[in-house]
Amino acid sequence: MYAYIELSNIARTDSIIQSLSWMSGILNSSPLLSNDDNNTNRSTNFHEGWLATGNTNHIISVTYTSVKSDETAIGLDRTNFNLRAHRTEIRLVSWNIPYQKLATIDEKGVIFVWVKHDNRWSLELINDRSQPVTAMAWSHDGRMTIICYEDGFILAGSVTGQRYWSTVLNVPQAKVSVVTWMPDVSHAILGTTSGQLIVMDHHGNTTEMLPISTQSIRQLMYSCNKFYPEAPDNNATKFNNDDYILACSLENGQILFLQNYQDRSPISVNTELQNIKMDWSTSNEILAVGGHQRLNDTNYRNEIIFYNRRGEFLHRAHLPQMTQPLSALCWAHGNEIVFVACGSFVYTVWIIQKPLPSMLTICQMSIKQNLLNNSLQNFDKLHLPNNLKENLLKYFRSTIKSFLPDPKNIRSFVCNPLKSHLRLQCTMKRVDHETDNVSPTRTTNNLPGATYVLYLEYLGGLIPLLTAKRTSKICPDFIIFDPQMRTNELSLSSASSSKVHTSKLSAKKSFLLLRRQSNALHNTSNILPTKLVNNNNSSSGSNRSSLISNRNSIYVAETNVHHGKANLIAPKSSSDCSSENGSDEEYDGNMSDSQEKQSRKKTT
């Protein structure tokens, strides 16, 4: 097999991603889902789906993903949802694909079950025992769930919230760390921090306790499909548990491949990685294992290692992120993609099910790498046939179909409209520079009034787009700053009117001082007083922002460099309560004339 990483479009957010879960698209699904058995009779679509992320900023993200070559075929008007209900860090997100529900768990043990209605996500179930949750798993038919708590309490219930059974499991000097269902959903297997496997039946009775290691068990996963949407009620007649491999990850970086939970001589593989995460592919043939090796106090080597069912090595992929360790991974789009989270970054790893890549693939990857290293990145100037360009263009498409602006082209992103059916979900926050870490425009600190930042919602985080200062407490007047403005080109005083007054007054004083020191003082009466004029006043109307239709209540701050000096253009608002630049200029002119008369009297 062969793997390559999408480096042209790396998704990022402003917080650490601790959990990933992907749900395939459901064909012929109604917009309003019910909780009956009919929801299990739908075919899946692996070309598109939804990626859920659990972040440390208490937000869950649901983002649309697609591997379709025709991006114009996407008919969704919204590709990202930021779900806010938790008050602490998100530890786990898990899809229930047959019922299209999302379970989220935070570090306090609060469990929310989300469901989508009319293009909006709402809370359907809430469970809070005030105890941290150590493990949770949906059954393979989607009808049941089992939850393990830190105090040893085990709870099994239905997808609708009905409690089936509960028990308290007391394990000496150990806690339950992970749980999974058998492929036939007849038993649940629990792993403990002491290296034991505990088997419980569908009534909550403990049937077996088997020690397999002295290390803590981190994950348990069968090499079967996570969900069987078309499974009959009698699952035992369809599935044989011995046909699947049980993968068990340990705290020391080892992976055990068990033929069944009673296997006394499992295949052991040492990955030499720390904090490993693993997931089986949809074909149940490839196990992806991700982790990191610590290089020093601040750098890591993040890797993904692929094994087959027999524990044989297939491929190793290195991630370019070295400052943040690998935190989550999951398979997506069948067997084509693995999403990997390294701190605040999400990498898309494409999997090619061939022993070696073709020469065409190698050439395309080489061309892409050279274009990424080139500052121009002009794809249109390549002298290639159209069919080869089209094949090369797919390596530049982003699988995560949300809107992440290029930091170098923020101005173009906010000024150019999107397609008619697309929408951007944004959040505007008032920023306190003393307490908030976000300071998009340092030059706004010297202006009076509150500072507001417009953020784009993306992958559970907020991407800053525009910064504005409110200039009036009565009317909604703002100064919107150029997002690509360099901070060393603009120096703002306490207010725009006071700046004009101060600059003119200081210029007059400097002019009079130089004139007194001149040898030709008797000719001062012939010198007309100099008056500072802003050359850009005539074009103030054209500098108003086109982003907001109500131009009478918006200021736009831009920079015009003239002879190496930066001038601030603040167009005068037509509202009756905000602008006083005209009176300031008249006052400055009267003061300048009086100072000229006094200086002439002294010199004569």
Secondary structure in CASP SS format (residue, H / E / C, confidence):
PFRMAT SS
TARGET T0000
AUTHOR 0000-0000-0000
METHOD secondary structure of the structure
MODEL  1
M C 1.00
Y E 1.00
A E 1.00
Y E 1.00
I E 1.00
E C 1.00
L C 1.00
S C 1.00
N C 1.00
I C 1.00
A E 1.00
R E 1.00
T C 1.00
D C 1.00
S C 1.00
I C 1.00
I E 1.00
Q E 1.00
S E 1.00
L E 1.00
S E 1.00
W E 1.00
M E 1.00
S E 1.00
G E 1.00
I E 1.00
L C 1.00
N C 1.00
S C 1.00
S C 1.00
P C 1.00
L C 1.00
L C 1.00
S C 1.00
N C 1.00
D C 1.00
D H 1.00
N H 1.00
N H 1.00
T H 1.00
N C 1.00
R C 1.00
S C 1.00
T E 1.00
N E 1.00
F E 1.00
H E 1.00
E E 1.00
G E 1.00
W E 1.00
L E 1.00
A E 1.00
T E 1.00
G E 1.00
N E 1.00
T C 1.00
N C 1.00
H C 1.00
I E 1.00
I E 1.00
S E 1.00
V E 1.00
T E 1.00
Y E 1.00
T E 1.00
S E 1.00
V C 1.00
K C 1.00
S C 1.00
D C 1.00
E H 1.00
T H 1.00
A H 1.00
I C 1.00
G C 1.00
L C 1.00
D C 1.00
R C 1.00
T C 1.00
N E 1.00
F E 1.00
N E 1.00
L E 1.00
R E 1.00
A C 1.00
H C 1.00
R C 1.00
T C 1.00
E C 1.00
I E 1.00
R E 1.00
L E 1.00
V E 1.00
S E 1.00
W E 1.00
N E 1.00
I C 1.00
P C 1.00
Y C 1.00
Q C 1.00
K E 1.00
L E 1.00
A E 1.00
T E 1.00
I E 1.00
D E 1.00
E C 1.00
K C 1.00
G C 1.00
V C 1.00
I E 1.00
F E 1.00
V E 1.00
W E 1.00
V E 1.00
K E 1.00
H E 1.00
D C 1.00
N C 1.00
R E 1.00
W E 1.00
S E 1.00
L E 1.00
E E 1.00
L E 1.00
I E 1.00
N E 1.00
D C 1.00
R C 1.00
S C 1.00
Q C 1.00
P C 1.00
V E 1.00
T E 1.00
A E 1.00
M E 1.00
A E 1.00
W E 1.00
S C 1.00
H C 1.00
D C 1.00
G C 1.00
R C 1.00
M E 1.00
T E 1.00
I E 1.00
I E 1.00
C E 1.00
Y E 1.00
E C 1.00
D C 1.00
G C 1.00
F E 1.00
I E 1.00
L E 1.00
A E 1.00
G E 1.00
S E 1.00
V C 1.00
T C 1.00
G C 1.00
Q C 1.00
R E 1.00
Y E 1.00
W E 1.00
S E 1.00
T E 1.00
V E 1.00
L C 1.00
N C 1.00
V C 1.00
P C 1.00
Q C 1.00
A C 1.00
K C 1.00
V E 1.00
S E 1.00
V E 1.00
V E 1.00
T E 1.00
W E 1.00
M C 1.00
P C 1.00
D C 1.00
V C 1.00
S C 1.00
H E 1.00
A E 1.00
I E 1.00
L E 1.00
G E 1.00
T E 1.00
T C 1.00
S C 1.00
G C 1.00
Q E 1.00
L E 1.00
I E 1.00
V E 1.00
M E 1.00
D E 1.00
H C 1.00
H C 1.00
G C 1.00
N C 1.00
T E 1.00
T E 1.00
E E 1.00
M E 1.00
L E 1.00
P E 1.00
I C 1.00
S C 1.00
T C 1.00
Q C 1.00
S C 1.00
I E 1.00
R E 1.00
Q E 1.00
L E 1.00
M E 1.00
Y E 1.00
S C 1.00
C C 1.00
N C 1.00
K C 1.00
F C 1.00
Y C 1.00
P C 1.00
E C 1.00
A C 1.00
P C 1.00
D C 1.00
N C 1.00
N H 1.00
A H 1.00
T H 1.00
K C 1.00
F C 1.00
N C 1.00
N H 1.00
D H 1.00
D H 1.00
Y C 1.00
I C 1.00
L E 1.00
A E 1.00
C E 1.00
S E 1.00
L E 1.00
E C 1.00
N C 1.00
G C 1.00
Q E 1.00
I E 1.00
L E 1.00
F E 1.00
L E 1.00
Q C 1.00
N C 1.00
Y C 1.00
Q C 1.00
D C 1.00
R C 1.00
S C 1.00
P C 1.00
I E 1.00
S E 1.00
V E 1.00
N E 1.00
T C 1.00
E C 1.00
L C 1.00
Q E 1.00
N E 1.00
I E 1.00
K E 1.00
M E 1.00
D E 1.00
W E 1.00
S C 1.00
T C 1.00
S C 1.00
N C 1.00
E C 1.00
I C 1.00
L E 1.00
A E 1.00
V E 1.00
G E 1.00
G E 1.00
H E 1.00
Q E 1.00
R E 1.00
L C 1.00
N C 1.00
D C 1.00
T C 1.00
N C 1.00
Y E 1.00
R E 1.00
N E 1.00
E E 1.00
I E 1.00
I E 1.00
F E 1.00
Y E 1.00
N C 1.00
R C 1.00
R C 1.00
G C 1.00
E C 1.00
F E 1.00
L E 1.00
H E 1.00
R E 1.00
A E 1.00
H E 1.00
L C 1.00
P C 1.00
Q C 1.00
M C 1.00
T C 1.00
Q C 1.00
P C 1.00
L E 1.00
S E 1.00
A E 1.00
L E 1.00
C E 1.00
W E 1.00
A E 1.00
H C 1.00
G C 1.00
N C 1.00
E C 1.00
I E 1.00
V E 1.00
F E 1.00
V E 1.00
A E 1.00
C E 1.00
G C 1.00
S C 1.00
F E 1.00
V E 1.00
Y E 1.00
T E 1.00
V E 1.00
W E 1.00
I E 1.00
I E 1.00
Q C 1.00
K C 1.00
P C 1.00
L C 1.00
P C 1.00
S C 1.00
M H 1.00
L H 1.00
T H 1.00
I H 1.00
C H 1.00
Q H 1.00
M H 1.00
S H 1.00
I H 1.00
K H 1.00
Q H 1.00
N H 1.00
L H 1.00
L H 1.00
N H 1.00
N C 1.00
S C 1.00
L C 1.00
Q C 1.00
N C 1.00
F C 1.00
D C 1.00
K C 1.00
L C 1.00
H C 1.00
L C 1.00
P C 1.00
N H 1.00
N H 1.00
L H 1.00
K H 1.00
E H 1.00
N H 1.00
L H 1.00
L H 1.00
K H 1.00
Y H 1.00
F H 1.00
R C 1.00
S C 1.00
T C 1.00
I E 1.00
K C 1.00
S C 1.00
F C 1.00
L C 1.00
P C 1.00
D C 1.00
P H 1.00
K H 1.00
N H 1.00
I H 1.00
R H 1.00
S H 1.00
F H 1.00
V H 1.00
C H 1.00
N C 1.00
P C 1.00
L C 1.00
K C 1.00
S C 1.00
H C 1.00
L C 1.00
R C 1.00
L C 1.00
Q C 1.00
C E 1.00
T E 1.00
M E 1.00
K E 1.00
R E 1.00
V E 1.00
D C 1.00
H C 1.00
E C 1.00
T C 1.00
D C 1.00
N C 1.00
V C 1.00
S C 1.00
P C 1.00
T C 1.00
R H 1.00
T H 1.00
T H 1.00
N H 1.00
N H 1.00
L C 1.00
P C 1.00
G C 1.00
A C 1.00
T E 1.00
Y E 1.00
V E 1.00
L E 1.00
Y E 1.00
L E 1.00
E E 1.00
Y E 1.00
L C 1.00
G C 1.00
G E 1.00
L E 1.00
I E 1.00
P E 1.00
L E 1.00
L E 1.00
T E 1.00
A E 1.00
K E 1.00
R E 1.00
T C 1.00
S C 1.00
K C 1.00
I C 1.00
C C 1.00
P C 1.00
D C 1.00
F E 1.00
I E 1.00
I E 1.00
F E 1.00
D C 1.00
P C 1.00
Q C 1.00
M C 1.00
R C 1.00
T H 1.00
N H 1.00
E H 1.00
L C 1.00
S C 1.00
L C 1.00
S C 1.00
S C 1.00
A C 1.00
S H 1.00
S H 1.00
S H 1.00
K H 1.00
V H 1.00
H H 1.00
T H 1.00
S H 1.00
K H 1.00
L H 1.00
S H 1.00
A H 1.00
K H 1.00
K H 1.00
S H 1.00
F H 1.00
L H 1.00
L H 1.00
L H 1.00
R H 1.00
R H 1.00
Q C 1.00
S C 1.00
N C 1.00
A C 1.00
L H 1.00
H H 1.00
N H 1.00
T H 1.00
S H 1.00
N H 1.00
I C 1.00
L C 1.00
P C 1.00
T C 1.00
K C 1.00
L C 1.00
V C 1.00
N C 1.00
N C 1.00
N C 1.00
N H 1.00
S H 1.00
S H 1.00
S C 1.00
G H 1.00
S H 1.00
N H 1.00
R C 1.00
S C 1.00
S C 1.00
L C 1.00
I C 1.00
S C 1.00
N C 1.00
R H 1.00
N H 1.00
S H 1.00
I E 1.00
Y E 1.00
V E 1.00
A E 1.00
E E 1.00
T E 1.00
N E 1.00
V E 1.00
H E 1.00
H C 1.00
G C 1.00
K E 1.00
A E 1.00
N E 1.00
L E 1.00
I E 1.00
A C 1.00
P C 1.00
K C 1.00
S C 1.00
S C 1.00
S C 1.00
D C 1.00
C C 1.00
S C 1.00
S C 1.00
E C 1.00
N H 1.00
G H 1.00
S H 1.00
D H 1.00
E H 1.00
E H 1.00
Y H 1.00
D H 1.00
G H 1.00
N H 1.00
M H 1.00
S H 1.00
D H 1.00
S H 1.00
Q H 1.00
E H 1.00
K H 1.00
Q H 1.00
S H 1.00
R H 1.00
K H 1.00
K H 1.00
T H 1.00
T C 1.00
END
